[in-house]
Amino acid sequence: MTSPAAKAAALAALHVPGDPLIVVNVWDAMTARIVARTPGVRALATASHSVAFSLGVDDGEGMSVDMALAAAGRITAATELPVSVDFERGYAPDAAGVQANVARLIEAGAAGLNIEDSLAGATSERRPIEEAAARVAAARAAADAAGVPLAINARTDTLAGSPDNWDEAIDRANAYVDAGATSVFMLGLRTEQMVADAVAAVRAPIAVFAHPGYLPLARLAELGVGRISFGPQILGLTLSHLADAAAQLTARGDYPAELGYRYEL
């Protein structure tokens, strides 16, 4: 599977309700290689927060589009697996700019992307629905022009910012599907019933953000979710292990067994 079109088609096909794609989010070439060679891994996804922090800038488009594209290129070059890139808000003020940037993202090797509808973070104000849908349509137009069936995971932050605004969340989700999204990433699905209702109401596979204390992964699959990701929590997990090892070593404690882990470029 080497062509961009084949990778994009494969990524979209992995979003199966009831047999969800589980992506362990990566942020650079090394983490991409480690995760990609792990048994059971079928595709990769980046987390913008992790990528930004690894580059010493803030999340929320603290990266320039050139920084984001360069990071995406390093990650896609490190693996033959399809890579979905967290492309934040598209790094552009309008739909035409989104289309131009997504065209460059495809050239960088991305098989898919996340694009979000909030203006400044998950709990912030959202773009007007027509404007947000136009940006999804712009990403699809870039993919069509490149001949790459990009897997577009359109994120709606409605329930994160307005937890009781269910109708808007569903309207936005289906508007993004109509605009060309192949899956919908819904933040704020807090309960089993909300997950089940979203799966029933949205005309594309549902993606969720999973975390400690949330519904078990097996139950999310039973409810019909199509994609599960962990965002910057994977960076947190990695840094926690690093901090623990640093404390153990500087205290002249035992050598952590993981010091013997063998890796290759």
N, C-alpha and C positions, 0 to 999 in steps of 0.2 A: 504494500500500500504506500506508494510514493507520490502520486500526483495530488496536488491540492484539492482537486475535485473529488477524488476518491476518499481522501481523509475527511472532507466536509460531509459527504454523504454518509460515511460510516459513523461520524459523530452524531449526526441527526438521528440515525437509525438506532443508536444506543439509548435514546430517551424512550424507554418502554414503560408505560404505566403498569405497575405491579412487579416489574423487574428493573428497578431504577438503576441508572448510571450513578455510581458513587465516585466522586472525584475528591482526591486528597490534594488540596490546593498547593501549588508550588510557586516559587518566586525567582528562581535563577536557573542557570544551566545545570548546576550540580544537583539541586533538589529535583529537577525534572528527570535527570538520569536515574537517580536513586528510586524515585517513585515509579518511573516507567518500567524498570526491570523487576518490579515486585510482582509476584504471582497474583493473578486476579485483576490487575489494573488494566483497563481497556482504553482509557483516554485520560488526558491531563487537563487541568484548568488552573489558571493563575488567580491570584487574589490581589487586587490593586493595592490594598492596604499593605500587604507584605512586600510587594515589589517596591512600592514607594519608600517604605521604611528601610529596605535593604539599600536604597540609593540615598538615604539621608534626607528625604523630603517628606512632607505630610501627605496623608491620603486626601482624597477629595480633589483630584486633579492638581495636586502639588507638583506632579510630574508635568513636563511639557509633552506635547504629542510626540516630539522626536525622542524623548526619553522613554516614553511608553512603547513606542515602536521598536526602539533598539532593544529594550528588555524582552519584548515579545519575540524578536528575531533570534536572540540568543537561546531562548527557551525552545522555540520550535526547531532550531538547528540541532538541539541536543537529543532529540528523540524522533523515532519514526511513527510514534503514536499521534493521533489527532490531538490538537491543543485548542482549547477554548480560552480566549483571552478576556479578562475583565477589563472592558474598555471604558469603564466609568460612564460619563455622560457624552462621550464621543469627542471630547476635546475641541469642540467647535460651538459657536454661538447659534448656528442655524443648520437647517437640514442639508444644505449644499455643502457646508463644511464637514458635516458628518459623513456624507457620501465620499468626499475626497479622502478623508482620513481612513475610512473603512477600506477603500481601494488600496491604500498603502498598507493597511494591516493584513490584507489578503496577500499582498506581495511579500510581506514578512513571514508568511507561512501559516497564518492562523486558519484553523478549520471552523472556528466558531467564535462567538463573542457574547459577552453580557453588555447590555446597554440599559441604563436606568432612567427613570422619569422624574426624579427629584431634582431640585435646583441646587441644593447645597448639603446633601446628606439624607440618610434614610428617614429622619423625622421632620425634614424641612418641607416647605411648600413644594407641590408638584407642578410641573409644566401643565398648561392647558392640554386636555386630552388630545385635541386635534394636532397640536404642535408636537406632542410626544409621539403620537402615531406616525406623523410625517417623518420623524427622525428614524423610526424603525423602518419605514418604507425606503428611506434614503440608504440605509445599510443594505436592505435587500436589493435596491437598484445597483449598488456597487458590486454586490455579489453576482447579480445577473450579467452585468457588463463584463465581469472577469470570467464568467463561465464556471463559477465555483458555487455550489449549493450550500452556502454558509449556514451553519447551525446558529440561529439567532435566539438567544435566551433573553427575552425582554423582561426587565425587572420593573415591577410596580411596587412603590413604597407606600401605597395608600394606607394599608392597615398598620404599618409601622408609625406613620405620622398621625393617622386618624383611625384608631382601632375599631370604631363602630361603623365606619363608612363602607359597609360591605358592598352595596350596590355600585359605588364608584369603582371599587377594586375589581369587581367582575366586569364592569363595562370597559375599564381600561385594559384588562387582560385580553378580552376578546377583540377590542380595537387593535391591539398590537398583533394578535394572530392574523386578523384581516389584513394588516399592513405588511405581513411577511415573517413574523416571528414563528419559529418552529417549536418553542417551548416558552413558558411564562414562569419567571422567578417571582414568587409572591412572598415578601417578608410579612411577618405578623400573623401567620396561621398558627394560632396558639393552642388549639384543641383538636382532638380527633375529629369532632364534628365539622370544624372549619376546614380541615384538610379534605375530608370526604366531600363536603359541599363544593369546594373549589374544584376538585377533580371532576365532579359531575357537571359543573357550570361552565368550565373553560374549555374551549374547543382545541386544546393542544395539551401536551404533557405538562404537568406542574412540577416545578423545581422548588425545593425548600432548603433553608439554612438550618442545619442540625447542630445541637450543642448539648452539653451536660444538663440533665434535667428535662430535656425535650422528649418527645415521643421516641421510643426505641426504633432503631433502624429497620428491624424486621416488621414492626407495626406500620411504619411509613410505607413499606413495600405492600403490605396487605391492603392499605387504604388506597393504593393506586398511584402513588407518587412516581414520577418519571425520572427525577434527578435529585441527588442529595449532595450538598457541598458543605464545607466547614469554614470557608473564608480564612481570615487571619488567625483563627484558632490553631491552625497547624503550625504557623510561625510561633505562636505562644507556646505550644507543646514543645517545639524544638528548643526554644530559648530557655524554657523551664528546666529541661534536662541539662542544658549547657550550664546554667547557673548552679544547679545541684552538683554537677561534676566539679565546677570551679571551687565551690565551697569545700567539697570533700578533699580535693587535692591540696588546697592552701592550708587546710587543717592537718595536713600530713596523715590523712586517712588512707584507707585501702585504695588501690588503683581500681577505678570503675571498669567493669568488664568490657564496656563499650569502647574503651581505648584500643581494643584489638580489632575493632570493626574494619574490614578491608573494603576499600572503594576504589573505583577507577574512573578516569575521565572519559 
